[in-house]
Amino acid sequence: MARIPTIPGSRRLLARVRDIMAGAGTAQERLDRIVAIIATDMVAEVCSIYVLRAGEVLELFANTGLAPSAVHQTRLNIGEGLIGNIARRARPLALSDAQSHPAFAYRPETGEEKYHSLAGVPILRDGRVTGVIAVQNRTRRHYTEEETESLETIAMVVAELIASGELISSDELHAVDGATMLPITVQGVRLNGGLAIGTAIRHERRVTIDRLVADNPDTEKQRLFGALGDMHGAIDRMLEASDVADGGEPREILETYRMFAEDAGWLARIEEAIETGLSAEAAVVKVRNDTRARFRMQTDPYLRERMHDFEDLANRLLKHLIGEMVSPGSRADVGDFILVARNMGPAELLDYDRTHLKGLVLEEGSATTHVAIVAKALDIPVVGRAGEILAMVENLDTIVIDGDNAEVHVRPSDEAINAYNYMLTARAQKIAAYASLYDVPAETKDGIHISLNVNAGLLADVQNMKDIGADGIGLYRTEIPFMESNNFPDVDRQADLYQRIIDQSEGKPVVFRTLDVGGDKDLPYWKMAAGENPAMGWRAVRVALDRPTILRHQFRALIRAANGRELRVMFPMITEVAEFDAARHIVDQEIKTAEARGRTLPEKLLIGTMLEVPALAYQMDALLERVDFVSVGSNDLFQFLFASDRGSPVIADRYDPLAPAALCLLADVARRCTDAGIPFSVCGEMAGRPLDAMALVGLGFRNLSMATSSIGPVKAMIRSLSATELTEYMDSLFSSSEHSLREKLREFAVDHGVII
């Protein structure tokens, strides 16, 4: 068996490759020299380098030991043969008898039939496969882990040569990531409607490493340990600042994060990479890329979430090694742009220039993630679950995002851009027409007033509410500030924010929803319980009842913010009356405490509930004896009613809010609340779509809360509608067995001149 290279031998090989990279000759000539020295150093009879080209094809670019005529002629698809499998899995492969492997694909033009053993590694850059390096031997050689790791280190250097654009054109490099330079359309899930055109900006922290190879591993380890010490110190300072009474959950998650930062296996792999001859930062990138490739193969949500932990740690460590990393979005010269991300937090979105941010595309995400909620508040279109969009888009590509149809058009043709520009002009004209309605009442043709309110989560929403003539804030999402904070906001910080909301509302009603986190809405500093069905898990009022200090502190802040004025509060995710009673009891305790301490109590206190869980609809009589108002959260209500995950691209639109079952449920809620004299409203997305809002008016709803951008279209619909005629028509529809009544209601609108 051939000798096993030692760590110093690996460093020597890396140094020789570095010298070739810095030497004279074309990129192809340098690549040819690299395969020759790899074969010599590893005592291999064959060394091959394949480069990924447009169309997911691996082309043999350099070789020693195989037929020279096979270079640039042999091609394999991703997943085809052993080389294709290495690329598909993004993992190394070492076989003593390669020809017996079921994935082996014989290429007669290469003359490789006499070689039995094979070791290959993917060439990774930014976590993406850009090629494969492989060595082969005639003997049934057992390649060691050290040998494959040596190849992985060389692959990092070769990755930079491929990325330089000297081997294949820069245009094709864009296509290598899974896209071609032709226009493509990616389908996703509608998270917020609207249309926008802009330049693509990828939300990711890019690192430029000037020095891949280092001569002195001891010096690099010292740099690594110094950066680790700085990073641990920063995390410790976060721990010191995260003290929260009764439970200390933020501290628990930071301690878990600290544990990840000290993971012995992770750090050992970085040290091993340094020993092969890489600089400290190149070693961190190598281990990060390898970890990313490993975790991408996982289907377990918990394990995939751990990938984000290690990626964040790697980025933090790189920051301490080489300084602050700058996101492409910080550039001021791109003009109007559309942000493309795997996922992100709301605070990260708000870091971007809002005057030029025109849309958001997410590979993941759902309508309830906070970044989507903030994007709605900014009134920009959002498409989520957009496949592998990051693999198809490069910075500065032109993108059209069609939120209404959940489509993202990448590099559209000039004709398509002209068509979309025409549509944008038409939309602008409509918006201008709606602006003329801001000062007129939302009143039907038969004299019925409909209160139109906005859903809010940012201070900017308050000014928007006043500018468009809305009647108030029907839903203020108190969790948004929690997501923007680096730690749990204390009572003083919450009170200051809530007071500003009330002050700036200038007497218009504001309904504060207590903290709705959990499920898929995690706080970055607080460990939440995981679950297979997060929307139906530990979230909202369930969290508040298990951690009552949260609700006590929040209500203490709200009392202080009201300062003798009216205060309206509602609880989210109430499932049964007993939960409302328990939450109300906590509120009553805080009122007594505030009174005992001489605090000014609210002039009027209104406590309501959201109706989001169908079970609560079967306790309406008992509920209506206790609440001051009811607000229907249609998003979750119909998700649970139809057992349909609205974050799933497969079934998100399968069931319609205008289905007979949904309308019957809403009609029953409206009737029961009316009979009991309890105010009721809808604050889900349904209220902001003109046709759906028309149906709600026909059912008896007189209070609707929606995104700011929906006020104008819904008001135009209301002013063109006779509610009496609509109610009479809808009474005849409830016994229908059709999948949806949408088309019948649309026909009514057309026949009666209703603007939808």
Protein Blocks (a to p, Z undefined) as FASTA:
>chain_A
ZZdddfklmmmmmmmmmmmmmmgcdfklmmmmmmmmmmmmnopabdcdddddehiiacdf
bdchiafklgokaccdehiajklmmmmnopacddfblmlpmkbccdfknopmmpmbdcdd
dddeehiafbdcddddfbdcdddfklmmmmmmmmmmmmmmmmnommpcfklmmmmnopaf
bdcddddddfbgcdddddddddddddddfblbdfblmlmmmmmmmmmmmmmmmmmmmmmm
mcceehilmmmmmmmmmmmmmomklmmmmmmmmmnopafklmmmmmmmmmmmmmmmpmbf
klmmmmmmmmmmmmmmmmmmnopaddfklpcklopaddddfbdcfklmmmpcfklmgbdc
dfbdpfkbmklmmmmmnopacdehiajlllmpcehiacdddfknopacehiafklmmmmm
mmmmmmmmmmmmmmmmmmpccddfkopacddddddfbfklmmmmmmnopabdfbdcfklm
mmmpmbdcdfklmmmmmmmmmmmnnopacddddddeejjlccfkbccdddfblmlmcehj
lmmmmmmmlmmmmmmmmmmmnnopacddddehiabfklmmmmmmmmmmmmmmmmmnopac
dfbdcdddddfbfklmmmmmmmmmmmmbdcddfklmmmmmnopafkbmklmmmpcfkbfk
lmmmmmmmmmmmmmnopacddfbfklmpmklmmmmmmnopabdcddfklmmmmmmmmmmp
cfklmmmmmmmmmmpcbfbfklmmmmmmmmnopaZZ
